[in-house]
Amino acid sequence: MRFQHVTALWQDFPTLVPGVLHVRGIRTGVPVDRPVAAYEAVAAERLAEVPESGFPEVAAWRRAFSAMGLKPTRYRCASESLLRRLRREGSLPRIHPLIDLCNAVSVAYGIPVGVFDLSRISGNLHVRYADGDEAYETFAGGTERPDAGEVVFADDGHRAHSRRWTNRQSGLSAVRDTTTDVLIITEALHDSAPQDVPKLVAALADELRAAWSAEPTTAVLTREAPVFTC
């Protein structure tokens, strides 16, 4: 399958830096408590100095949401939502070893990290503006239709695997106990994203090797080289 952002998004958001990892052999029962705690501690140190709204990574997404006509204090990117929860509760919920790890890396870097079960994706996956008739499955099992012009992750089956770009993932392709093959996507827009995203991708790849003895395929995409194939 191919993953890419459409040309219009590169034009509208020229500071976009996406990182991608593909990994097979994911399973439950893998201990990740130590790295999760370490990444959460990094985030907690940053939060002790400034609230998440002051993170440049988050501020850039707030500007993007405003540019898309979304109220950024109502619709937040995934990393901001996780940082808010970490600040208020002191830790993040434990869901699945891979999700726990990716969430912890996300808050440490302040950058959204999405994880998709590839067995639930039909054909290719594009980040694009919605037509308005895509099917989005909620975590509760309901179905929504994204607004026309909304940024979504959409597959060839015309199913939306996110809403409002990095705001909310679909329950359809969420990681579950049976998940083995995943695509991990991180996206940043802030000034130092060209340096930060490769560091995040490398750190996450190292953790996947250590925890799952898996060898991920990784890439940092650009406007000139926007396609990831797996």
C-alpha positions in Angstrom: 0.0 0.0 0.0 1.0 3.6 -0.5 0.7 6.4 2.0 1.0 10.0 1.1 -0.3 13.6 1.6 -2.0 15.1 -1.4 -0.4 18.0 -3.2 -2.9 20.5 -2.0 -1.9 19.9 1.7 1.8 20.5 0.9 0.7 23.7 -0.8 -1.5 24.9 2.1 0.8 23.7 4.9 4.4 24.1 3.5 6.0 23.5 6.9 4.6 20.0 7.1 7.0 17.3 8.1 5.6 13.7 8.2 7.4 10.7 9.6 6.3 7.1 8.9 7.1 3.7 10.3 5.9 0.3 9.1 6.3 -2.6 11.4 5.2 -6.2 11.5 5.1 -8.6 14.4 3.3 -6.5 16.9 1.7 -8.4 19.8 0.4 -7.8 23.3 2.1 -8.8 26.5 5.3 -6.9 25.8 6.7 -4.9 28.7 7.0 -1.2 27.9 6.6 0.3 31.4 10.2 1.6 31.6 10.4 3.5 28.3 6.8 4.8 28.8 7.7 6.2 32.2 10.9 7.8 30.9 9.1 9.6 28.0 6.3 10.7 30.3 8.9 12.1 32.7 10.4 14.2 29.8 6.9 15.6 29.0 6.2 16.3 32.7 9.5 18.3 32.9 8.4 20.4 30.0 4.9 20.9 31.4 6.4 22.0 34.7 7.9 25.0 32.8 5.1 25.8 30.4 1.6 24.5 29.7 1.0 22.5 26.6 -0.4 25.5 24.8 3.0 27.1 25.0 4.8 24.2 23.3 5.9 25.3 19.8 4.8 21.9 18.4 1.2 22.4 19.8 1.1 26.1 18.9 1.8 25.2 15.2 -1.1 22.8 15.2 -3.4 25.4 16.8 -2.5 27.8 14.0 -3.2 25.0 11.4 -6.6 24.2 13.0 -7.5 27.9 12.9 -6.5 28.1 9.2 -8.9 25.2 8.6 -11.7 27.1 10.3 -11.6 25.0 13.5 -11.6 26.5 17.0 -8.3 25.2 18.3 -9.5 25.1 22.0 -12.4 22.9 20.9 -10.6 20.7 18.5 -7.1 19.8 19.6 -4.4 17.8 17.9 -3.8 14.4 19.5 -0.6 15.3 21.3 -2.1 18.4 22.9 -5.0 16.3 24.2 -2.6 13.7 25.7 -0.5 16.5 27.3 -3.5 18.0 28.9 -4.4 14.6 30.4 -0.9 14.0 31.6 -0.7 17.5 33.2 -4.1 16.9 35.0 -3.7 13.3 35.9 0.0 12.7 36.2 0.1 9.7 33.8 -1.6 8.4 30.7 -4.0 5.4 30.6 -2.6 2.0 29.6 -4.4 0.6 26.6 -2.0 -1.6 24.6 1.8 -1.8 24.7 2.2 -0.2 21.3 -0.3 2.6 21.9 1.1 3.2 25.4 4.6 3.6 23.9 3.5 5.8 21.0 1.4 8.0 23.3 4.4 8.5 25.6 6.7 9.3 22.7 4.1 11.8 21.5 3.9 13.7 24.7 7.7 13.8 25.1 8.1 15.4 21.7 4.8 17.3 21.7 4.0 15.8 18.2 0.9 13.8 17.2 1.6 10.1 16.6 -1.1 8.0 15.0 -1.1 4.2 14.8 -3.2 2.3 12.2 -3.9 -1.4 11.9 -3.1 -2.1 8.3 -5.5 -5.1 8.1 -8.3 -2.5 8.5 -7.2 -0.3 5.7 -8.5 -0.8 2.2 -5.9 -0.2 -0.5 -3.9 3.0 -0.2 -4.1 5.7 2.5 -4.1 9.4 1.6 -4.2 12.5 3.8 -6.5 14.7 1.9 -9.5 17.1 2.0 -12.7 15.1 2.5 -15.5 14.9 -0.1 -18.0 14.7 2.7 -19.4 11.3 1.9 -16.6 9.2 3.5 -17.6 6.8 6.3 -15.9 7.4 9.6 -16.4 4.8 12.4 -16.3 6.1 15.9 -14.8 4.1 18.8 -18.4 3.5 20.0 -19.2 1.8 16.7 -21.3 4.6 15.2 -20.8 6.1 11.7 -20.1 9.8 10.9 -19.6 11.7 7.7 -16.7 14.2 7.7 -17.5 17.7 6.6 -16.6 18.4 3.0 -13.2 20.1 3.0 -12.2 18.6 6.3 -8.7 17.0 6.3 -8.9 13.2 6.8 -6.9 10.1 6.4 -8.9 8.2 3.7 -8.4 4.8 2.1 -9.4 3.5 -1.3 -12.6 2.2 0.2 -13.7 5.7 0.9 -13.4 5.2 4.6 -12.0 8.0 6.8 -9.6 6.8 9.4 -9.4 10.2 11.1 -11.4 13.4 11.5 -10.0 16.9 11.5 -6.6 15.7 10.5 -4.8 15.0 13.8 -7.8 15.6 16.1 -9.4 12.1 16.3 -8.6 8.7 14.9 -11.2 6.1 13.7 -12.1 3.2 15.8 -12.1 1.0 12.7 -8.3 0.9 12.3 -7.4 1.4 16.0 -4.9 -1.1 17.4 -6.4 -4.1 19.2 -5.2 -7.3 20.7 -5.2 -9.1 17.3 -3.2 -6.3 15.5 0.1 -7.5 14.1 0.9 -5.1 11.2 0.8 -1.4 11.7 1.6 2.0 10.1 2.7 4.7 12.5 2.5 8.3 11.3 3.7 11.4 13.0 3.2 14.9 11.6 4.6 18.3 12.7 4.4 21.8 11.5 6.6 23.9 13.8 9.9 25.5 12.9 12.2 22.8 14.2 10.1 20.0 12.8 12.8 19.1 10.2 15.1 18.2 13.0 12.6 16.9 15.5 10.6 14.5 13.4 13.6 12.4 12.3 14.7 12.2 16.0 11.2 11.0 17.0 11.1 8.4 14.2 14.6 7.1 15.2 13.7 7.0 18.9 10.5 5.1 18.2 12.2 2.7 15.8 14.8 1.9 18.6 12.0 1.2 21.0 10.2 -1.1 18.6 13.4 -3.1 18.0 14.0 -3.4 21.8 10.4 -4.3 22.8 9.2 -6.4 19.8 12.5 -7.5 18.2 11.0 -6.1 15.0 12.8 -4.1 12.3 10.6 -1.2 11.2 10.8 0.5 7.8 11.0 4.2 8.3 10.9 7.4 6.3 10.6 11.2 6.7 8.5 12.4 3.8 8.9 15.7 1.9 7.0 17.6 -0.7 9.6 16.3 -3.3 9.4 12.7 -2.0 5.9 12.4 -0.5 5.1 8.7 -0.9 5.8 5.8 1.5 5.2 2.3 0.2 4.9 -0.9 2.3 
